[in-house]
Structures are given as structure tokens and as C-alpha cells.
Amino acid sequence: MLELEVIPEQGLQEERWEILLGMHFSQAVALVQSLVRVVKSAHVVYNEQAPLNHDLILDLPQDGMRLMFDSRSQRLKLIEVYNLKLIKLKYCGSVFNGPEVVPSVEQIDRAFGATRPGSYDKQRQLFALNFRGLTFYFPVDLQYQPHYSHGLGSLRFPGDSSPVLSKMMLYSGTNPSDPPVPPQPISCFKSHIYAEDCHVIRNSGGTRSLGIGLRLFTPSDDVFEPRCVTFEREILFGEEVQSVVSKLGTPSRIFYKSDDKMKIHSKEAHKKVMNINSDYFFNYFTMGIDILFDSRTHQVIKFILHTNFPGNYDFNSYHRCTFSLRIGRPTPTPQTLPSPNQSELRNTQISTIGLSSTNSTGKNGKSPKVKKSKQNHTTLTMDAPPPPTNIEIPPRAVEKNWISVSYDTHWGEVNDFASGFNGSEDRIERPVVLTRSSSNNPFGSSLCYGVQDMIFEVMSNDHIASVTLYQVEE
């Protein structure tokens, strides 16, 4: 049985480890894995079709505890203890819940002191006792509900039927139903650098990638008053290894490619010479990016940005890269209309019936010449206007010429935009199926689509799992 200290607005603490509000999902999973002899079971709960619409949950059923993470930042925002018989809790060294201590109303009052009158939920018949960053829930029968105005402690229950704590919620702020996501605690940095934002640097037309720009944060070197320091870095195609390390620091891991399994999809792949040396990746897990270097030039040739959605093979290997980029339409050659036949424009005659010879002016500013015929028809003769010059028609003038794509954009939006390049349909080629070994991949395969100089890995729920940026061969 876990024995934990409750720290309102911060988390739960044990002598050798702690669960803190604001910690990343991957850190919580790593902690649970290290406690395999103590924590016997752990379940990850998420919405498979709409993972951003519901919290990401790490459930510990044999310890009666549930950790709820914000679906976008993937940081811990709420701790719920729903089975108090499976856990031992204390506050300021005083045990208020355990096998020998029943968490009654009186016990909570002795441990935490006085607070404001609570609130009653008629539907669930629960009385909520609120402290800042901490809420206790007691089941109270409806017959006692009208008399709780002075607080739960003012109620009188017959015999030993005083309500016993059924649930505890720990969060930041004062609203347990919608708590804010706290910043990442300094103690959770572990000397790593984290990415707050990543934008893909593209050319002015949005048709070619040049590199990536990162907004990073890390703890300061001040031992006595550590704080979060934010800075920005740009990594471009062609930069050498020394430059990247000086900007981003040492990578989390270096991975050498054994072979290129996508080479078969390139043109004349059989003519390409096999490299004696292997290209290698710099894996920056806490930034959510991979950088590939050429083995001969040791220069950047590829970036991979990971979104870390649950349901993907790489889930929990990286932190989420909250990237943003713009895709522009390739500019087609302007269309030119042929000049009209000059003979067709001379002596243009318009025959009208009953046209009076009042003052009128032609399009070229000159008065028309009017001739009357015997049949009371009037013939209007106008001088020919000057021949027009070539007329340029702007391509898709009424359509959007670019689209913004971020980590939460659905692939359908990108596909709809890119399918109409140069006015033709289905410009995106058929996808490549990316399949990992079925023995260690319970999520199935994903599809890879090529758009300009990018490859989008798309999951079955239409979310983007990763974006690969590469240099197009001239």
C-alpha cells in the first residue's frame, strides 16, 4: 500500500519520489515503471477518435488513484483518489486516511482545520468540502441537505452514521471542475531543454522548407533561486553537427540508420550508390524532434516533428512538438488570351429597330454615325476601338493560396487544399503504408503522404502523427 503526503496545489509525495502537478505524462509513466514492485497495475485511458477532446488518463486501479493530464500540453492537471481503502494518506505528518484511520468528517476537520461552507450536489448526493487546491467529497443523504448551510460539521447524524470520505481531488487553483494546467515544476526539468513552440521556416511562397525555429525553455543555473529561462534557436538545412549541438545541446540519443527502406519509392533507386557509412539521427525527445545528418558531409538533411498522439507507435517516446507551418500553392504560368481578329473589330454594325437619333456617345468617346434606311431601320456605325493587349488571368484568384497547418490539424484539411494544386484533382499520390512489427505495435499501421518537400504520417483517426521535412533534389 502506498503511503503518500498530500501537498495542496502541488501533488503527492513519498520519501523517495513524488507526483507533481504540471509534470509531463512521460515522466509519470517512467515513475510508475520504476515502481513496478509497488504499483501493480496501470492503464492508459484516452479517446481514440478524438484524443484532444478528453483528458489523457493514467489509471492506477490497485492503488485507487487516477492521474488526469491535459490532452494538449500532456501535463498533469488533476489527481483523483477514488478508492481510499487502497491508499494511506497524511497531511503535515498526520495520517487522516488509512487501514486504522477512518476519514470521517471529524478526522478531516482535525487534519486540515476550518474552511468555508461546502456545496451539495443533489444528483450525486455528494457534499464537497473545499480547500485551496484540494476538495473532499462525502456522500450525504438527501434528508440532511437543507440543513448544511453552516458546513458539513454542523450536521447531526444519528449514531455512527457520520459520512466517510469517498473521494479526494488535488489540483491547482480553486475550481476542481476545470482546473488550470500548472507550469512544469523546476524539479521535473532534470537538466533537459524543452520546446515550447516550433515553427517551420518556409520560403516566401510557402512551397519549400528552409529549416525550423524553436522557442525553448530550461532551468537557470542559479542554485538558490532556480527559474525558467526561455530562448530561441533556428536550425537550417545544411548546418553542421557542431552548429546544431552549440544551439540545442547534446541530444538525448544518437541513432544510426542501418538502411533506407523508403529509397525504393524514389526515382531510379537502383542507380543510387550505397553509402559505406550510415546517416545518423540526433534524437531530442524532450523537444519532440529528430534531426538527420548526412554521413559524408555531416550536415542537416532532414527534420522529423512528432505530435505524440496516443494510438501511434511512437507514443510516449517523445514530448509533443507543437509545430506550425504554412503550405502555399505553386504559382502556375499565367494564361494568355489570344488577341481578337482586327477585321472583326472594324465597322462593327448594330442593327436596331426604332432607335432615335438623340445624342449618345460610343465607348471610345466619339459620337456614333447614324444612317436611316428605307425600311425605317437605323444602322449605327462606330469606329473600332484600339486592339486590346494580352490579358493575364490570375490563377485561382478567388481561392485561398495558402493553408496553416499545426499539430492539431486534421489531415483531411491538408488533403483538400493540396489536391487542387495547379487546378488538377488528386495531385497527392497514393500513400505509403508504414507498418512496424506487429509483435510490439498494438496500434496498427499508418499512412504516409507526400506534399511538396514534406511527408505527413497520418493515423487512422485522421490526426497527424509526424511531419518529415527534407531537401528536394535540384
N, C-alpha and C positions, 0 to 999 in steps of 0.2 A: 504493500500500500504506500502511495506517495504521501509524503508529509511536506506541505508547502506553506510558506509565509505569504500572506496576502498584502500587497502594497497597492493601495488605491491609486488609480490613474497611471500605474506603471506596469504591474504584472504579478507573476507568481515566482517565488524564489526558493531555492533549496541551497544547501551549503556549498555545493559544487557547480551548480548550473542554475539558469533562470529562464523563464519565458516572459519576454518583454513586449509590451505593445509597441508596434512600429517595426518589429523585426520582420525580415523577409521570409517568405514561405519556404525557400530552400534552406534557410538556416534552422527553421523549426523542424523540417524533415530530417536534417542532419543531426539535430539534437535527439530526436526520437530514435533514430537509428543507433546512436551511441548508447542509448538506454535500453537496449534490446532485452536485457535481463530483468528490467523493472517494468517497462512498458511492453505488454504482451501483444497488443493489437493496435493497429492504426488504419483508418480508412480515409481515402481522399474522396470528397463529395463535390461534384460540380455539375453545371448544366451543360450537357453535351452539345446541344444545338445552339444555345445562346449563352456562351460562357461569360459574357460581360454583363449579363442581366441579373446574375445572382452571385452571392459571395462564394469564394473558394474556401472549402471547409476541410479541416483536418480533425477527424473524429477519433477520440481515444475511448472506445466503449467500455473497456475493462477498468478504466480509471475514472469514468463518469464525467469526462471533460471534453469540451468541443472548442476548437480554435477557429475563429472566423477571420478570413483575410479579404481585404478589398479586392474585387475582381480586376481592377485596372492597375493599381500600384502593386498588388500582390503583397501588401504589408499587413501585419496583424492589427486589427482594429477592435476586436472584442473577444473576451474569454468567457465562456459559459460553463459553469459547473452544474450539471443537471441531475447527477446521482450522487448525493453527498454521503451515501453509505460506503462508497468505494474509495474515498479520499479523506485525508486528515488535513485540516486547515487551522491556521493560527494567525493571530494579529498581535504585533508587538510582543511576541514570545508567549502569548496567552492562547491556549487551544480553545476554539469555540465550536469545533466540529470534529468528531472522531468516534471510534468504537465505544469509548467510555463517556463521551460528552455529547449530549443531545442538543442540537442547535435550536433551542426554543427561543421564544421572543425575549424572555428574561436573559438568556445567555448572550444573545446579540446585543442587548442593551448594556450588559456589563462589559462586553469586549470593546464596543465601538462608541458607547456614550449616547448622548441625546442627539436627536436630529429633528427636522421638521415633520409635520404630519404627512403620512404617506398617501398613496392613491389606491383606489379599488377598481379592479377590472371585473365588471359584472359577468361578462361572457365566460371568462375562465375561472371566475371566483377566486382570484388571487389578490392579495394585498401586497403592494410594493413599498418597501421601506428604502428610501433613497439617501445615500451619502454622495459626496462628490466623487465621481469615478467608480461608484460601487452601488449595486442595487440588490436587495434581498427580497425574495418572493415567498409569501406564506399563503397556504390555502386556508381561506376563511369562509365559513358557511354564510349563505345569504342572509340569515336571520340576524347576524351581527353587523351587517353592512351599514345600516342607518346610524349607528352609534359610534363610528370610528373617527369622528371629527377631531378628537384630541390626540389621535395617534393610536397605533396598534396596542401600545402598552396600556391604554386606558380602558380597553375592552375587558370584560369579565366573562371567563369561560367556565362552565361547570366542571368540577372535579379536576382531572389531569388532562383535559382536552385542549390545553393551550396549543396553538398551531406550531408546527415544526417546520423549519426552513426546508423548502422543496427545490429552490434554485437560486444560484448566485451569478450575477453578471458583473464583469470587471471591464472597464472601458475608459476612454479619455473624455473629459467634459462632463456634462450634466444630463445628456439625453441618451438613454440606452437604446431607444428605438432607431436612432440614426446618428451614431457616434462618428465624429471626425476621424480621419486617418492620421495618427500622430507621425511626426518625423522619425526617421530611423535613429535609434539611440546610438550615442557615441561608442558605447561598449560593443555594439554589433558590427562596427566597421572592420575590425580585425586587420587594420593596416591596409585595406584594399581601397581601390578607386572605383567609384560607381558613376554610372551615366544617368544624368537627369533628363537629357534630351539629345537627339541625334537627327540632323538634317542632311539629306543627300545634296551635295553641290552639283548642280547641272549647268549646262551651257544656257545661253540666253533664250534659246528656243525650246529648252526642256526636252531635247532629243538625245542628249549624251551625258553620261555621268563623268564627273571630274574627280570626285572624292567624297569625303564625309566630314561634317563639322560636329563636334561633340561638346556638350556642356557637362562638365564633370564635377564631382564633389568628393571630398575626403577629409578626415580629421586633421586638425592643425598639429604642429609639433610642440605646442605648449602643453607640458605635462600637468601643470597645476590648474589651468583653465582651458581644457580642450574644447574646440568648437569646430563647426563645419566650414570648410573653405571651398569656394566654388571658383572654377576657372574654365576656360575654353581652349580647345585644340582643333586643328584641321589636319587631316591626313589625306594626301592626294595620290592618285595613281603615279607610279614611278618613284616614289620616295624610297629611300634605302632603309635597311634594318636599323641602323644607328639612329636615324632621324625619328623613326617610329618609337623606339624604346625611350629616347630622350623626352618624347611628348607624352607617352601613355604609361611608361614604366615597364617593368618586367611582366611578361604575360603569365597568365595562370598556368598555361601548359603549352608546349610546343609539340605539334603533331605533324609527322612526315607522311606524305601521301605515298602509298605503295603503287597505285596505278590510277589512271583516269578512266573511269567507267562511262563517262559522258562523251568521250572522244569519238565514239562510233557515230554520234549524231552530227558531227561536223563534216564539212566538205573535204573529200579526198583524205579521209583519216588514215588510210593505209599508206599514204606517202609521207606522213609525218614521222620524223626521226624520234626514236625513243630516247628519253633523257637518261644518261647514266646516273645522275644524281636526282633525288626526289625533291619536288617542290614541298614547301613546308608552311604550316599554318601557325600563326600566333593566336591562341585562344584566350580571349578576355571574357571570362564567364560572368563577372560582376557587371560588365558593360553590355553584355548580350551581343558581342560581335566576334567575328573571326576575320583575320587578315592573312591572305595567301601571298607568299613571296616566291618569285622565280628562283630556281636553284642555281641558275647561271649568273644572273645579274643581281640577285638579292634585292630586287625592287618589288614594290606592291603591284600585284596584277589582279587582285580580286578582293572584294569585301562580302561578308555574309552577315546579315542582320536578322536576329532571332526574336520572335514575338512571344515565345514561351507560353503558348496556349495549352491548357490541359487537353489531352487527347492526341497529342503529337509525340513522335518517337523521342524527340529531344527535350520533352517537358521536364523541368526541374534541373536540367543541366546548366542552363543559362538564366540570368535575370532578364527581364523583358527589355528589349530595345525599343523605346518609344520613338521610332523614326518617323520622318515626314519627307515627302518628295513630291515633285511636280513632273507630270508627263505631258509633253507638248506634241501637237500634231506635226508630222513632217510637212514642210511647205512645198506644195506641188508647183510645177511650172505653170505660170499664168496662161489662161486660154485666150486666144486672139480671134475676134470675129473678122471674117473677110470683108473688104470694102465693098459697098454696093456698086452695081454697074452704073457707070456715069450716064449712059444713054437712057437708063430708066428714070433718072432724076431730072432730065431736061424736059421742058414743056409739059409738065405734069398738068393734066386737064381733069377737072372735076365737074361733072355734068349734074346740074341741079334743076329742079322744076320750081318755077315761081320765085326765083331769087331776085330780090330787089337790088338796085344799083346804089345802095346807100354807102356812105364812107366806111371802108374797112381796110384793114392793114394785114399784109401777109406776115408769115413767120420771120421773114428776113427784114422786116421793117418797111418794105415798099408796098405801094398800093397795087392791087391786082388790076389787070386789064379785063374789061367786061365786053363781050360781043354777044349781040342778040341774033338769033336765027329766026327763020320764018315760022317755025313751029312754036314760037313763044318760049323756046328753051334758051337758057342763058348759059354760055360757056365761059368758065372762069379759068384764065391762063395766068400762071405765076412763074416768076423767074426761079430757076433751080437754085437751091441753097448750096453752099460750099460743101465739097465732099468731106464726110467725117473721117477722123483719124482712127487708128486702131483702138479698140475699146478693150480694156482689161477687166475681167470679171474676177473679183476676189474669191478665193476658194472658201466654200462653207462660211460665208460672211455671217450667216445667222446662227451658226453653231458655235459651241464652246471649243476653243482651240487648245485648252489645257485642262488637266484634272489634278487635284491634290489627293495624294494617297498617304495614309498613315497606318499605324499598326492595327487599328480597329476598323479599317475599310474592308468591306466585303469584296471578294474577287469579282462578283457579278458587275459591280460598278466599273471596275477597270476593264473588264472584258467588253462591256457595252461601248465604252469610249474607244478602245483600241481597235475594235472590229471595223470601224469606219475609216481607217487611215486611207488617204488618197481617194476617198469616195467609193471604195470597193468593200464588199462584205467578206466576213470571215478572214480577215488579214492575220489573225492569230492562228498559227499552225496547231495541229493536234498535239495534245500534251504528252509528255513522257511520264510513264508510271514509275514512281520511286518506291521500291519495295525493300524493306530491310528483312533480316532474318526473322521468320515467324516465331522462332523459339523465344526471343526476347523482345518482341514487339507486339503487344496486345492490341494496338490501336489500328493496325492495318496500313495499307499503302496510302500515299498522297500523290498528287498530280503536279507536274512542273510545266509552267507555261513561259514561253519566251516573248518578251515585249521590249523591242529596241535592244538596249545593251543590259537588260535585266532578266533574271529568271525568278518567277514567283512560284513558291511551293504552296499549294493550296490544299487545305484539309477537306474532309467530306462535308463539313458544316459551312463551307464557303468562306471560312476565315483564312487569312494569310499566315502560314507557319514561318516562312522566312523569305527574304529577298536577297538574291545574289547579284552583285554589281561586278561587271567585268569590262575589260577594254576590247572594243571592236577592232578586229584586224583591218588595217588600212588596205 
